[in-house]
Amino acid sequence: MIDNFKTDLVLRVAAMPREEILKAMGYPRPTSANMERLQSVLNDPDFGLTESGFDFKYSSEGFLRALCVVTGMDMALADHRISRIKKYLDEEREAFKPYLWVDTGFKRRSEPLFALAVCEHQRYLDFPKGFWRLSIDRQLGRAQCRVREHVYETGGDLGIWGKIKQYWFYYKKDAAYLLALNGVVTGKHSGHVANLVVDSREMELIEVGSREPNR
């Protein structure tokens, strides 16, 4: 769907001088920034629609539509394709993205908070774009493979966090499968992972369940 649209657009752009394309789009004296934006739209799998950038003339969507008009594309078809791409991107933006949380049973002793904050990303393993669209069975299977790969890559040691005990595969915001280091499912969990406790005070430094949907 998107590939055919992209191929058509790229071929049409290639058949015209880019400076003339930009002039026809309303840029009297095209700048290097205008040229770069045009190339960026052509290079981007999503045609720049994931960006909120503008140049005081066009929004991301406006730029793409103007480009389609100037290059002579069938606008009824182009509008349909753009709407489908936007729908896909909206779904990607709003969907919960499954992830793995690496559990080491960590309890802070003398580790500096800034060091923990810097290393916090080590405890999260994300999946490729579109992973959430797979069936739960396929998601779980790939999560199990990722666990085994991670254990091999790290040797089962997560540095400042300590030895890995298990993995939590969050397939929903408040629901996770517990996985052993060999990827075998050992149980299920409902709710968030407990926050890090420091000096009897709950610190909001580490809170797995509060991850943004687009993570």
Secondary structure, 3 states (H helix, E strand, C coil): CHHHHHHHHHHHHHCCCHHHHHHHCCCCCCCHHHHHHHHHHHHCCCCCCCCCCCCCCCCHHHHHHHHHHHCCCCHHHHHHHHHHHHHHHHHHHHCCCCEEEEECCCCCCCCCHHHHHHHHHHHEEECCCCHHHCCHHHHHHHHHHHHHHHHHHHCCECHHHCECCEEEEEEECCEEEEECCCCCEEEEEECCCCCCEECCEECCCCCHHHCCCCC
